[in-house]
Structure formats: C-alpha cells, structure tokens
Amino acid sequence: MIKFLRTTILICLDFFCFYVSFILAIWLRFERIEDNHFHILNSLFLPFGTVLLIVFWSTGLYNRSLRFASIPDLIAVFNSVSIFSLLKLAIIYFFQAKNFSRTVILNDWLINLAFVASTRLSFRILLDMVEAEPFRTIIYGPKNNKGKRVLIYGAGRAGESVAREIRRNEFLPFDILGILDDDPRKKGKIIHGIPVLGGRETLNQVISDKRIEEIIIAIPSAPGEVLREILKVCRDTKIRFKTLPGLQSIIDGKLFSLQLKDIAIEDLLRRPPAKINLAEIAAYVTDKIVLVTGAGGSIGSEICRQILGFSPSKLILLGHGENSIYNIYHELFKKRNNTELVPMIADIQDKTKVDHIFKNFSPQIVFHAAAHKHVPLMEANCTEAVKNNVFGSKNLVEAAHLYKCERYVMISTDKAVNPTSVMGATKRVAEMVLKCYAKKSATRFVAVRFGNVLGSRGSVIPLFKSQIEKGGPITITHPNMIRYFMTIPEASKLVIQAGAYGKGGEVFVLDMGEPVKIVDLAYDLIRLAGLEVGKDIEVVFNGLRPGEKLYEELLTAEEGISATINKMIFIAPPEEINEEAFLEDLSELEKFAYRENANGIFSTLKKIVPKFFPDRDAIFNEPKIKILREKEINPKFKEKFLHVLK
C-alpha cells in the first residue's frame, strides 16, 4: 500500500512538472502565453502523459530509492527526461505544424529536467533535515545516551562514508566530535557538519579537548607503513581505536562495509607484506594435479586457497580431521571453477593408504603441511611426534619418489635449527629424509623453513586475545623470549613460490623480518583492547616449558645462504649426510617409536641430530643453556638477538 501511494504521488508530480515546464518554456520564448498555447497543450496532454508514463516506468525511475537519491539517480532522471523530450518533439511534429518553435522544446527539456530532479532530491533533503540536529531533537526529543565520543582519522571517501552513516543511523552508539586528516588542504573543512580539526600532530590535543573515547581509522587503502605510523601515534594516547576493513574484505564477504574491526596485531610487525611472483607459480601449478597434506590446518588450508586461484586440474585435500577437511572443501567448492576437488580423510602414518592415494591419483605436486607442531604437547607425546613428523613424512617422500611426482615441498620450522624440543628434532630428521631422496630421485624435493605464523591454531596471539577477553592475566614463559612472525597468507604464498625455485634437496629459508619480543606483542594487544598493562590486565611470567627456547634460529652456524629471485626467500645449501648410517639410525628410531620407548627416542634423536639438546633438567636453567649452546649459535642471529633484547 505504501509503495503504491509513493508511486502514485511521484506520477502526479511528474505530470505536474511536465505541464508547468511546457507553459514556462512557451513564456520564456514568447514572453506571453496565449489561449492557443493552452489549447495545443491540452490537446496533447493525453499522448504526452502516456509517453511520460511509459518512458519513466520502463527506465525504472519509479523503482529508485528516494531516501538515498544520489548521482546515479540523477543520471537516470537525465536519460528519462531526454528520451521523453525527444518523443514529445516527434509527437508535436506529427500532430502539429512543422514551424513549431524548437526553442520551446529546448527550454521545456531543461526546465522539466530541473523539476523532476528536484522532486527526487527534495525527499532526501527533507529526510536528512529531519534526522539532523536540531530537528531530530524537536521531533524525537533529546537522546538519552549519545554514545561513545568518537574521532575519525581520515577525511577521504571512507571517512566521509563513516561520518554519514553514523550521523544518519540513530542506532550506532557513536557521537562524532571531529575528523583528523594529514592533508593540510582539508583542515577547516566541514564534512556532514563535522569539522576537520587538523593532522596527526594535533591528535593528543584534540583527544584532551574533546574527551575522545575511541578513534576510528578510516583509511582502508593506506599502505602498511603509513598505517603502522598512524597506529603508533594512536597507541600512545591509550585510547581504544578501530579500523575500517579494506574493500577486498568487503568483496570477499568477510565484513560488511560499515562494520568496524579491531586493529590486527600483524599491522604492528614493522614489515611490509611479502611480494609474490604470480607468473612463476602459474607456470608450475596450472593444469597440474596437486596434493596438499594437512589441508584442513592453518597453513594447509591457506595453501589450498592460494593454489585454487591458479586453476590446477585437480586439488586433493588430504587431512586426518574430518571436520576441518569438510570445512575447507565446502569453502573452496564455491570458487573451484574447472578444478576438481577431492576431499580425502587419511593418516599419513598409514603407508598403505598413502601408496593407494599416489597410485590412484598420481599427484604431480605435493605440499606437505601435515605435522604435529605443539612443542610442549609433543614433549609429553614424543612417540607420536616421531611417528607423524618423521615416518609419516617418510611415507609421503617414498610414495612421491616411487610414483614420479614432479615437485614435493615440505613445510619445516625454525625449531629444527639447533633443536631443544622433540618437535624441532623430528622436523630436522624429516628434512634429512627429504635430502637423502633428493640425491637419487627425479622428484624435486625441497623444504621451506620459517617461524611462528600469526593466527594459526595454537599460536600465541589467539591465546593472548582469549586471556584478555577473560580479564587476564596474560601468561608468558619468559620476559626475554623472542620469535619470528609471519602472517598465514604471506607464509603460504612464499611456500608455494619456493616450490618454483627448488632443484632438489634445498632448504628454503623465508625472511621473517626482525624477531619480536613476545612480551611486546602482549603489551600491544592489551593497549589495542583499550586497556592498561598492570591496571586492567596483568602479565605473568611462568617460566620456560619443556622443549622451549628463548629464541629461534633460521640457520645453523654451518649453513651458508644464497639468494633467490625473491628477496624474501633464501637457500641453505644441502648438508652432507651419511645415508647408510642415517638409515640405520632411522630404523632404530622407528623401532623405539612403535615400542613407546621415550628414552630410546631421545638417545636416537640425539645421535641423528648431534645438536639436539633434550636435557630436561637444563631446560629451566637459562645460564646453563647459554653456556652449552654459545658455540652453536649462528653469529649473525646472535647479533640480531642481542639487538632485540636491548
């Protein structure tokens, strides 16, 4: 009923506009209006009205929202009125004399265009006035709660959109007190009734003067280094702040356009995102059969997402957990295009199943991301770490070699360097298995070594966020603990690109940037939540856990390094391995693992990896660790480590 009434009113207004505009056009041309002018107009009213209704209805002019009338709606009005005027001209020439004044038609078109456009915009203007102060207060009464006192950072399109939406929507709990922008030309301007107060140099003063409670950073397209600089200024104010999501997040359906998100900790890592050469990847992935193990995990699932964009002929999603494989399969199914997706539930420790998969699907490229990775958990379950990380990986390597796979990329870890944990030692042994086969196989076997991945399952960031949500405390093992960090997408992209460089047997090392103190990340997260360290959230140090190190290294002191085309990917050349002795030790390790002999596992791992440091008593003795391992530390890393601690 409301829609019918709205359409009827618009039609009546349009008829009135065309009638009045025609009379005014005649008056402008002749400076008088005679009876015969009215006679002509009245005789043509019915055909004119019919044409108007057909044109305006067919161009969708009556379906457009009046509340949000804007430039596209004015363009539609221009097109509709122009078509209507041309048809009026044809009707006049058909029914009337050929000497009818063309100036009248031109004047009529201009006046009618102005009238029809005004009727559309007037509705929006009136509604905006009603919703703005002081009319809102007069009609609805004063607000009981004006909401948070907000400052917008950014006076561009995004900032204007946020300001407009907040002022329009009475249900958003914000009260905008001002806008900041670093462009000096915008200072003093008023956007939707909100003044631009200056740049970032005025931030502290504005917060104090306006008693700001929250800052909205509305610069979604800003480069990472610019955003980090702005965040540093904002963070010093100890005011909670949020950022607007980027356009890509909106397109991907991850966030709605005016939904705000908390600043992600990865924005503060002081490192630009990794670059990736798409052509190199497409050259070896497109139209190939690709197998991803651990496809339901953090890294494995992201590798699948990235790989799918290069249109492999078949993508095999292999994992042990049915729920995670189910989730990634249904996520990718919508974007698969011509790629065949094969969800596969299997345990890489099952050699028969692994051989069956390779025999039946003949994968040409393998990304091995399946592993037990939690350090303290693997210390308590060392037999499972060995079975999965060593012999599960060995099953895959042997199958890849037997069935002539083209490339095999295994994800390793910085914990494999001078390992103090079972997890790190087993990943180092898996690297050695891969290197042995690389010498004799046509398959290009490579490993990629990197550090902690932000947001991955079991990583420290989700744990800290959970502890903050619960009111604390945040628990950290040691105040001097540092780690390398990388985001899931950039780690996955670099893993895929490293596969393009591998000739066989290399260990690729990803440039993780500068190492970061864990305690600094904890402090950042507390501040980002708008809280104070020690006052709102306590930080508690509870000591190193079994297998943990204060720091991680990406290279041993003996390993050299050489660059690749990508400046964030380096190659550690193959180390010499006595294959005969290694295979004997490996057989012994397997025997101890399946006999649940933990002592035998530790002694054999120590034999295979001489720098494995499994002394359980010394783990908690920091000075002893330093003395025992001083000569083993990569000198370049030692310098960087001491710099970070300072």
C-alpha positions as CSV (number, residue, x, y, z in Angstrom):
1,M,0.0,0.0,0.0
2,I,2.8,2.4,0.9
3,K,4.7,1.6,-2.3
4,F,1.5,2.2,-4.4
5,L,0.9,5.5,-2.7
6,R,4.5,6.6,-3.2
7,T,4.4,5.7,-6.9
8,T,1.1,7.5,-7.3
9,I,2.4,10.7,-5.7
10,L,5.5,10.6,-8.0
11,I,3.5,10.1,-11.1
12,C,1.2,13.0,-10.2
13,L,4.3,15.2,-9.5
14,D,5.8,14.2,-12.9
15,F,2.6,15.1,-14.7
16,F,2.5,18.4,-12.9
17,C,6.2,19.1,-13.7
18,F,5.8,18.4,-17.5
19,Y,2.7,20.6,-17.7
20,V,4.2,23.5,-15.9
21,S,7.6,23.2,-17.6
22,F,5.9,23.3,-21.0
23,I,4.0,26.5,-20.1
24,L,7.2,28.2,-18.7
25,A,9.1,27.2,-21.9
26,I,6.5,28.9,-24.0
27,W,6.5,32.0,-21.8
28,L,10.3,32.2,-22.0
29,R,10.2,32.0,-25.7
30,F,7.4,34.5,-26.5
31,E,7.2,36.4,-23.2
32,R,3.4,35.8,-23.2
33,I,1.0,32.8,-23.1
34,E,-2.0,32.9,-25.4
35,D,-5.1,30.8,-25.4
36,N,-4.0,28.7,-28.4
37,H,-0.9,27.6,-26.4
38,F,-3.2,26.1,-23.8
39,H,-5.3,24.6,-26.5
40,I,-2.2,22.9,-28.0
41,L,-1.0,21.6,-24.6
42,N,-4.4,20.3,-23.6
43,S,-5.0,18.5,-26.8
44,L,-1.6,16.8,-26.5
45,F,-1.9,16.1,-22.7
46,L,-3.1,12.5,-23.2
47,P,-0.4,11.4,-25.7
48,F,2.3,13.3,-23.7
49,G,1.1,11.8,-20.4
50,T,1.0,8.3,-21.9
51,V,4.6,8.6,-23.3
52,L,5.8,10.0,-20.0
53,L,4.4,7.1,-18.1
54,I,5.8,4.5,-20.5
55,V,9.3,6.1,-20.6
56,F,9.6,6.8,-16.8
57,W,8.3,3.4,-15.9
58,S,10.5,1.5,-18.4
59,T,13.6,3.3,-17.3
60,G,13.0,2.3,-13.7
61,L,12.5,5.8,-12.4
62,Y,9.7,4.8,-10.0
63,N,11.7,1.9,-8.5
64,R,14.6,4.0,-7.3
65,S,15.0,4.8,-3.6
66,L,14.2,8.4,-2.7
67,R,15.9,8.1,0.7
68,F,19.3,7.5,-0.9
69,A,18.9,9.6,-4.1
70,S,22.4,10.4,-5.5
71,I,24.4,10.9,-8.7
72,P,23.3,7.6,-10.4
73,D,19.6,8.6,-9.8
74,L,20.2,12.0,-11.3
75,I,21.8,10.3,-14.4
76,A,18.7,8.1,-14.7
77,V,16.5,11.3,-14.5
78,F,18.6,12.9,-17.2
79,N,18.2,9.9,-19.5
80,S,14.4,9.6,-18.9
81,V,13.6,13.3,-19.4
82,S,15.8,13.4,-22.5
83,I,14.0,10.4,-24.1
84,F,10.7,11.9,-23.1
85,S,11.6,15.3,-24.7
86,L,12.6,13.7,-28.0
87,L,9.4,11.7,-28.2
88,K,7.4,14.9,-27.4
89,L,9.2,16.6,-30.3
90,A,8.1,13.7,-32.6
91,I,4.5,13.9,-31.4
92,I,4.4,17.7,-31.9
93,Y,5.7,17.4,-35.4
94,F,3.3,14.6,-36.1
95,F,0.2,16.3,-34.9
96,Q,1.0,20.0,-35.3
97,A,2.6,22.4,-37.7
98,K,6.2,21.9,-38.8
99,N,7.0,25.5,-37.7
100,F,6.6,24.8,-34.0
101,S,9.4,26.6,-32.1
102,R,12.4,24.4,-31.4
103,T,13.5,26.8,-28.6
104,V,10.3,25.9,-26.7
105,I,11.3,22.2,-26.8
106,L,14.8,23.0,-25.6
107,N,13.5,25.2,-22.8
108,D,11.0,22.6,-21.9
109,W,13.7,19.9,-21.7
110,L,15.9,22.0,-19.3
111,I,13.0,23.1,-17.1
112,N,11.4,19.6,-16.9
113,L,14.9,18.1,-16.1
114,A,15.3,20.6,-13.2
115,F,11.8,19.9,-11.9
116,V,12.0,16.1,-12.0
117,A,15.5,16.0,-10.4
118,S,14.3,18.4,-7.7
119,T,11.4,16.2,-6.8
120,R,13.8,13.2,-6.3
121,L,16.4,15.1,-4.3
122,S,13.8,17.1,-2.2
123,F,12.7,13.8,-0.5
124,R,16.3,13.0,0.6
125,I,17.0,16.6,1.7
126,L,13.8,16.7,3.8
127,L,14.6,13.3,5.5
128,D,18.2,14.4,6.1
129,M,17.0,17.6,7.8
130,V,14.5,15.6,9.9
131,E,17.3,13.2,11.1
132,A,19.8,16.0,11.7
133,E,20.1,18.3,14.7
134,P,18.1,20.3,15.8
135,F,15.1,18.8,14.0
136,R,15.8,15.4,15.5
137,T,15.7,16.8,19.0
138,I,12.5,18.7,18.2
139,I,10.7,15.7,16.7
140,Y,12.1,12.8,18.7
141,G,13.4,14.6,21.8
142,P,17.0,14.5,23.1
143,K,18.9,11.3,23.1
144,N,19.2,9.6,26.5
145,N,22.7,8.3,25.6
146,K,24.7,10.0,22.9
147,G,27.2,7.0,22.7
148,K,30.9,7.0,22.6
149,R,32.7,10.2,21.9
150,V,34.5,9.4,18.6
151,L,37.2,10.9,16.5
152,I,37.5,9.8,12.8
153,Y,41.0,9.6,11.4
154,G,40.8,10.2,7.6
155,A,38.8,12.7,5.6
156,G,38.6,10.8,2.4
157,R,35.8,8.7,0.9
158,A,36.0,6.2,3.7
159,G,35.9,8.8,6.4
160,E,33.0,10.6,4.7
161,S,31.1,7.3,4.5
162,V,31.6,6.5,8.1
163,A,30.6,10.0,9.2
164,R,27.5,10.0,7.0
165,E,26.4,6.6,8.3
166,I,26.9,7.4,11.9
167,R,25.1,10.7,11.7
168,R,22.2,9.0,9.8
169,N,21.8,5.9,11.8
170,E,20.5,6.7,15.3
171,F,21.2,3.1,16.4
172,L,25.0,3.4,16.1
173,P,26.4,4.2,19.5
174,F,28.8,6.9,18.4
175,D,28.9,10.7,18.7
176,I,31.5,12.2,16.2
177,L,33.3,15.1,17.7
178,G,35.8,15.8,14.8
179,I,37.8,14.4,11.9
180,L,41.6,14.4,11.5
181,D,43.5,14.2,8.2
182,D,47.2,14.7,7.3
183,D,46.3,16.7,4.2
184,P,46.7,20.4,5.2
185,R,44.3,21.4,2.5
186,K,41.4,19.7,4.3
187,K,41.9,21.5,7.6
188,G,38.9,23.7,8.5
189,K,36.5,22.0,6.1
190,I,33.2,20.6,7.3
191,I,32.0,17.1,6.3
192,H,28.4,16.3,7.2
193,G,28.5,19.0,9.8
194,I,31.8,17.7,11.4
195,P,34.9,19.9,11.3
196,V,38.3,18.7,10.1
197,L,40.5,19.7,13.1
198,G,44.0,19.1,11.7
199,G,46.5,16.3,11.2
200,R,48.1,13.7,13.4
201,E,50.2,16.3,15.2
202,T,47.0,17.6,16.9
203,L,45.8,14.2,18.0
204,N,46.8,14.4,21.7
205,Q,45.3,18.0,21.9
206,V,42.0,17.0,20.3
207,I,41.6,13.9,22.5
208,S,42.1,16.0,25.5
209,D,39.9,18.9,24.5
210,K,37.1,16.7,23.1
211,R,37.4,14.0,25.8
212,I,37.6,11.4,23.0
213,E,36.8,7.8,24.0
214,E,37.5,6.0,20.7
215,I,39.3,6.6,17.4
216,I,38.1,5.2,14.1
217,I,40.8,5.0,11.5
218,A,39.1,5.3,8.1
219,I,41.9,4.8,5.7
220,P,41.4,1.2,4.4
221,S,43.7,1.7,1.3
222,A,46.6,3.1,3.3
223,P,49.9,1.2,2.8
224,G,51.1,-0.8,5.8
225,E,53.9,1.5,6.8
226,V,51.6,4.5,6.8
227,L,49.0,2.6,8.9
228,R,51.7,1.5,11.3
229,E,52.9,5.0,11.8
230,I,49.3,6.2,12.5
231,L,48.7,3.4,14.9
232,K,51.9,4.2,16.8
233,V,50.6,7.8,17.3
234,C,47.1,6.5,18.3
235,R,48.6,3.8,20.6
236,D,50.5,6.4,22.6
237,T,47.1,8.1,23.6
238,K,46.0,4.9,25.3
239,I,42.6,5.3,23.6
240,R,40.8,2.3,22.1
241,F,40.8,2.5,18.3
242,K,39.4,0.6,15.4
243,T,40.0,0.5,11.7
244,L,37.7,0.2,8.7
245,P,38.1,-3.1,6.7
246,G,39.6,-2.9,3.2
247,L,37.5,-3.2,0.1
248,Q,38.8,-6.7,-0.7
249,S,37.4,-7.9,2.7
250,I,34.0,-6.5,1.8
251,I,34.0,-8.0,-1.7
252,D,35.0,-11.4,-0.2
253,G,32.0,-11.3,2.1
254,K,34.2,-11.3,5.3
255,L,32.9,-8.0,6.6
256,F,30.1,-5.5,5.9
257,S,31.0,-2.1,4.6
258,L,30.5,-0.2,7.7
259,Q,31.4,-2.8,10.2
260,L,34.5,-1.9,12.3
261,K,37.2,-4.3,13.3
262,D,39.8,-4.2,16.0
263,I,43.4,-3.5,14.8
264,A,45.1,-6.8,13.9
265,I,48.4,-7.4,15.7
266,E,50.0,-8.1,12.3
267,D,49.6,-4.4,11.4
268,L,52.3,-3.7,14.0
269,L,55.1,-6.0,12.9
270,R,57.0,-3.2,11.1
271,R,57.5,-5.2,8.0
272,P,55.8,-4.8,4.5
273,P,53.9,-7.9,3.2
274,A,55.8,-10.4,1.2
275,K,55.8,-10.0,-2.6
276,I,54.9,-12.9,-4.8
277,N,55.6,-13.7,-8.5
278,L,52.3,-15.0,-9.8
279,A,53.7,-15.9,-13.2
280,E,56.3,-18.3,-11.6
281,I,53.6,-20.1,-9.7
282,A,51.1,-20.4,-12.5
283,A,53.9,-21.9,-14.7
284,Y,54.2,-25.0,-12.4
285,V,50.8,-25.3,-10.8
286,T,48.3,-24.6,-13.6
287,D,46.6,-27.7,-15.0
288,K,48.5,-29.9,-12.6
289,I,47.3,-32.5,-10.1
290,V,48.1,-31.0,-6.6
291,L,48.1,-32.8,-3.3
292,V,48.0,-30.8,0.0
293,T,48.5,-32.7,3.2
294,G,47.2,-31.1,6.4
295,A,44.7,-29.3,4.1
296,G,42.4,-28.5,7.0
297,G,45.1,-26.8,9.1
298,S,46.0,-23.1,9.2
299,I,48.8,-23.2,6.6
300,G,47.5,-26.2,4.6
301,S,44.0,-24.6,4.1
302,E,45.6,-21.2,3.0
303,I,47.9,-23.0,0.6
304,C,44.7,-24.6,-0.9
305,R,43.1,-21.2,-1.2
306,Q,46.1,-19.8,-3.0
307,I,46.6,-22.8,-5.3
308,L,43.0,-22.8,-6.4
309,G,43.5,-19.4,-8.0
310,F,46.0,-20.9,-10.4
311,S,43.5,-23.5,-11.7
312,P,45.1,-26.8,-11.1
313,S,43.3,-29.6,-12.9
314,K,42.7,-31.4,-9.6
315,L,43.3,-30.4,-5.9
316,I,43.4,-33.2,-3.4
317,L,42.6,-32.1,0.2
318,L,44.2,-34.6,2.5
319,G,43.7,-34.5,6.2
320,H,43.2,-36.5,9.3
321,G,40.3,-34.4,10.8
322,E,37.0,-34.8,9.0
323,N,35.6,-31.5,10.2
324,S,38.5,-29.4,9.0
325,I,38.5,-31.1,5.6
326,Y,34.7,-30.8,5.4
327,N,35.0,-27.0,6.1
328,I,37.8,-26.3,3.6
329,Y,36.2,-28.4,0.9
330,H,32.9,-26.6,1.1
331,E,34.6,-23.2,1.2
332,L,36.6,-24.0,-1.9
333,F,33.8,-25.7,-3.7
334,K,32.1,-22.3,-4.5
335,K,35.3,-21.0,-6.1
336,R,36.5,-24.1,-7.8
337,N,35.8,-23.1,-11.5
338,N,37.1,-26.0,-13.5
339,T,39.3,-27.5,-10.8
340,E,38.2,-30.9,-9.4
341,L,38.3,-31.0,-5.6
342,V,38.9,-34.3,-3.9
343,P,38.5,-34.4,-0.1
344,M,40.5,-37.2,1.4
345,I,40.4,-38.4,5.0
346,A,43.7,-40.2,5.7
347,D,46.5,-40.5,8.2
348,I,50.0,-40.1,6.6
349,Q,51.3,-42.7,9.1
350,D,49.3,-45.3,7.1
351,K,51.8,-46.3,4.4
352,T,49.3,-48.5,2.6
353,K,46.7,-45.6,2.4
354,V,49.4,-43.1,1.2
355,D,50.6,-45.5,-1.5
356,H,47.0,-46.0,-2.6
357,I,46.4,-42.3,-2.9
358,F,49.5,-41.8,-5.0
359,K,48.8,-44.8,-7.2
360,N,45.2,-43.8,-7.9
361,F,45.5,-40.0,-8.2
362,S,49.1,-39.6,-9.5
363,P,49.7,-36.2,-7.9
364,Q,52.3,-34.1,-9.8
365,I,52.9,-31.6,-7.0
366,V,52.8,-32.2,-3.2
367,F,52.7,-29.6,-0.5
368,H,53.3,-31.4,2.8
369,A,51.8,-29.3,5.7
370,A,50.6,-32.2,8.0
371,A,52.6,-32.2,11.2
372,H,52.3,-32.3,15.0
373,K,53.7,-28.9,15.9
374,H,52.8,-28.0,19.5
375,V,56.1,-28.1,21.4
376,P,55.1,-28.8,25.0
377,L,52.5,-31.3,23.9
378,M,55.0,-33.2,21.7
379,E,57.4,-33.3,24.7
380,A,54.8,-35.3,26.5
381,N,53.9,-37.4,23.5
382,C,57.3,-37.9,21.8
383,T,56.4,-41.2,20.2
384,E,53.5,-39.6,18.3
385,A,55.8,-36.8,17.2
386,V,58.2,-39.3,15.7
387,K,55.5,-41.4,14.1
388,N,53.9,-38.5,12.4
389,N,56.6,-35.9,11.7
390,V,59.3,-38.4,10.7
391,F,57.7,-41.6,9.5
392,G,54.5,-40.0,8.1
393,S,56.7,-37.7,6.2
394,K,58.9,-40.6,5.1
395,N,55.8,-42.4,3.7
396,L,55.0,-39.4,1.6
397,V,58.5,-38.9,0.3
398,E,58.8,-42.6,-0.7
399,A,55.5,-42.5,-2.5
400,A,56.4,-39.3,-4.3
401,H,59.6,-40.9,-5.4
402,L,58.0,-44.2,-6.4
403,Y,55.2,-42.6,-8.4
404,K,57.4,-40.0,-10.0
405,C,55.9,-36.8,-8.6
406,E,57.4,-33.7,-10.1
407,R,57.8,-31.5,-7.0
408,Y,57.5,-32.1,-3.3
409,V,57.5,-29.1,-0.9
410,M,57.7,-29.8,2.8
411,I,56.9,-27.2,5.4
412,S,59.6,-27.2,8.2
413,T,60.2,-24.9,11.1
414,D,62.9,-22.7,12.6
415,K,62.7,-25.0,15.6
416,A,64.6,-27.6,13.5
417,V,67.7,-25.5,13.9
418,N,69.7,-26.5,17.0
419,P,66.6,-28.1,18.4
420,T,65.8,-28.2,22.0
421,S,62.4,-29.9,21.5
422,V,61.2,-33.2,20.2
423,M,59.1,-31.4,17.7
424,G,62.1,-29.5,16.3
425,A,64.3,-32.6,16.2
426,T,61.7,-34.6,14.4
427,K,61.2,-31.9,11.7
428,R,65.0,-31.8,11.3
429,V,65.1,-35.6,10.8
430,A,62.2,-35.2,8.2
431,E,64.4,-32.6,6.4
432,M,67.2,-35.2,6.3
433,V,64.9,-37.9,4.9
434,L,63.9,-35.5,2.2
435,K,67.6,-34.6,1.3
436,C,68.5,-38.3,1.1
437,Y,65.9,-38.9,-1.5
438,A,66.6,-35.7,-3.4
439,K,70.0,-37.1,-4.3
440,K,68.6,-40.1,-6.2
441,S,65.1,-39.1,-7.3
442,A,63.7,-37.3,-10.3
443,T,61.3,-35.6,-7.9
444,R,62.4,-32.1,-6.8
445,F,62.3,-32.4,-3.0
446,V,62.6,-29.2,-1.1
447,A,61.8,-27.9,2.4
448,V,60.7,-24.5,3.5
449,R,61.7,-23.3,6.9
450,F,60.0,-20.4,8.7
451,G,59.0,-19.3,12.2
452,N,55.7,-18.6,14.0
453,V,52.6,-17.9,12.0
454,L,50.2,-15.3,13.3
455,G,46.7,-16.6,13.9
456,S,47.5,-20.3,13.3
457,R,46.0,-22.9,15.6
458,G,47.7,-22.9,18.9
459,S,49.7,-19.7,18.2
460,V,50.3,-17.2,20.9
461,I,48.1,-14.4,19.5
462,P,44.7,-16.2,19.8
463,L,45.8,-17.3,23.3
464,F,46.6,-13.8,24.4
465,K,43.3,-12.5,22.9
466,S,41.3,-15.2,24.8
467,Q,43.1,-14.3,28.1
468,I,42.3,-10.6,27.6
469,E,38.7,-11.3,26.9
470,K,38.6,-13.3,30.2
471,G,40.1,-10.4,32.1
472,G,43.6,-11.8,32.3
473,P,46.2,-12.5,33.3
474,I,48.3,-13.0,30.2
475,T,50.8,-15.7,30.8
476,I,54.3,-15.5,29.2
477,T,57.1,-18.0,29.8
478,H,60.0,-15.5,29.9
479,P,60.3,-11.7,29.5
480,N,63.2,-12.1,27.0
481,M,61.6,-14.7,24.8
482,I,61.6,-13.6,21.1
483,R,60.2,-15.1,18.0
484,Y,60.0,-14.6,14.2
485,F,56.5,-13.9,13.0
486,M,54.7,-14.1,9.6
487,T,51.1,-13.9,8.6
488,I,49.3,-17.1,7.3
489,P,48.7,-15.7,3.7
490,E,52.3,-14.5,3.2
491,A,53.8,-17.7,4.6
492,S,51.6,-19.8,2.3
493,K,52.4,-17.7,-0.7
494,L,56.1,-17.9,-0.1
495,V,55.9,-21.6,0.4
496,I,54.2,-22.0,-3.0
497,Q,56.7,-19.7,-4.7
498,A,59.7,-21.5,-3.1
499,G,58.4,-24.6,-4.9
500,A,59.2,-22.9,-8.2
501,Y,62.8,-22.4,-7.3
502,G,63.6,-25.9,-6.0
503,K,66.1,-28.0,-7.9
504,G,66.2,-30.8,-5.3
505,G,67.5,-31.1,-1.7
506,E,67.4,-27.4,-0.8
507,V,66.1,-26.0,2.4
508,F,64.5,-22.6,1.7
509,V,64.6,-20.0,4.4
510,L,61.9,-17.3,4.5
511,D,62.9,-13.8,5.6
512,M,60.7,-13.3,8.6
513,G,61.9,-9.8,9.2
514,E,63.1,-8.7,12.6
515,P,62.4,-11.0,15.6
516,V,59.8,-9.7,18.0
517,K,59.7,-9.9,21.8
518,I,56.6,-11.9,22.9
519,V,56.1,-9.6,25.9
520,D,55.9,-6.6,23.4
521,L,53.1,-8.4,21.5
522,A,51.2,-8.9,24.7
523,Y,51.5,-5.3,25.7
524,D,50.4,-4.2,22.2
525,L,47.3,-6.4,22.4
526,I,46.4,-5.1,25.8
527,R,46.7,-1.5,24.6
528,L,44.8,-2.3,21.4
529,A,41.9,-3.5,23.6
530,G,41.8,0.0,25.2
531,L,43.2,-1.4,28.5
532,E,46.3,-0.7,30.6
533,V,49.1,-3.1,31.4
534,G,49.2,-3.9,35.1
535,K,46.0,-1.9,35.8
536,D,43.4,-3.8,33.8
537,I,45.3,-6.8,32.6
538,E,48.2,-8.4,34.5
539,V,51.2,-10.1,32.7
540,V,52.6,-13.1,34.5
541,F,55.8,-14.9,33.7
542,N,55.6,-18.6,34.4
543,G,58.9,-20.0,33.1
544,L,60.1,-21.9,30.0
545,R,58.2,-25.0,29.3
546,P,59.9,-28.3,28.3
547,G,61.5,-28.0,24.8
548,E,61.1,-24.2,24.5
549,K,64.0,-21.9,23.6
550,L,64.3,-18.2,24.4
551,Y,64.8,-17.6,20.7
552,E,64.6,-19.4,17.4
553,E,67.1,-19.5,14.6
554,L,66.5,-20.0,10.9
555,L,70.0,-21.2,10.0
556,T,72.7,-23.2,11.8
557,A,76.2,-21.7,12.1
558,E,77.5,-24.1,9.5
559,E,74.7,-23.5,6.9
560,G,75.6,-20.9,4.2
561,I,72.9,-18.9,2.4
562,S,72.3,-17.8,-1.1
563,A,69.6,-15.5,-2.6
564,T,66.8,-16.3,-5.0
565,I,64.9,-14.0,-7.3
566,N,62.5,-13.2,-4.5
567,K,64.4,-11.2,-1.9
568,M,62.4,-12.8,0.9
569,I,63.4,-16.4,0.0
570,F,66.9,-17.7,0.6
571,I,68.5,-21.1,0.1
572,A,70.5,-23.1,2.6
573,P,72.6,-25.5,0.5
574,P,72.2,-29.3,1.1
575,E,74.2,-30.6,4.1
576,E,76.3,-33.8,3.7
577,I,74.5,-36.9,5.2
578,N,76.0,-40.3,5.7
579,E,73.0,-42.1,4.2
580,E,73.9,-45.6,5.3
581,A,74.4,-44.6,8.9
582,F,71.3,-42.3,8.8
583,L,69.1,-45.1,7.5
584,E,70.3,-47.4,10.3
585,D,69.6,-44.8,12.9
586,L,66.2,-44.2,11.3
587,S,65.3,-47.9,11.6
588,E,66.3,-47.8,15.2
589,L,64.2,-44.7,15.8
590,E,61.2,-46.4,14.3
591,K,61.6,-49.4,16.5
592,F,61.7,-47.2,19.6
593,A,58.7,-45.2,18.5
594,Y,56.4,-48.2,18.0
595,R,57.6,-49.7,21.2
596,E,56.7,-46.5,23.1
597,N,60.3,-46.2,24.3
598,A,60.8,-42.5,25.1
599,N,64.4,-42.8,26.4
600,G,65.3,-44.7,23.2
601,I,63.8,-42.0,21.1
602,F,65.7,-39.2,22.9
603,S,69.0,-41.0,22.6
604,T,68.5,-41.9,18.9
605,L,67.4,-38.3,18.0
606,K,70.5,-37.1,19.7
607,K,72.5,-39.5,17.7
608,I,70.9,-38.4,14.4
609,V,70.9,-34.7,15.3
610,P,74.0,-34.1,17.4
611,K,72.9,-30.5,18.3
612,F,69.6,-31.8,19.7
613,F,69.6,-30.6,23.3
614,P,67.0,-32.7,25.2
615,D,68.3,-32.2,28.7
616,R,65.1,-31.9,30.7
617,D,66.7,-30.6,33.8
618,A,68.7,-27.9,32.0
619,I,65.6,-26.6,30.2
620,F,64.7,-24.4,33.1
621,N,68.3,-23.4,33.8
622,E,68.8,-20.4,31.5
623,P,72.5,-19.8,32.3
624,K,73.3,-23.5,31.6
625,I,71.6,-23.3,28.2
626,K,73.6,-20.2,27.3
627,I,76.9,-21.9,28.2
628,L,76.1,-25.2,26.5
629,R,74.9,-23.6,23.3
630,E,77.1,-20.5,23.0
631,K,79.3,-22.0,20.3
632,E,76.4,-23.4,18.3
633,I,74.5,-20.1,17.8
634,N,74.6,-18.6,14.3
635,P,76.8,-15.4,14.8
636,K,74.5,-13.3,12.6
637,F,71.5,-14.3,14.6
638,K,73.3,-13.7,17.9
639,E,73.9,-10.1,16.9
640,K,70.3,-9.6,16.0
641,F,69.1,-11.4,19.2
642,L,71.1,-9.1,21.4
643,H,69.9,-6.0,19.5
644,V,66.2,-7.0,20.1
645,L,66.8,-7.6,23.8
646,K,68.3,-4.1,24.1
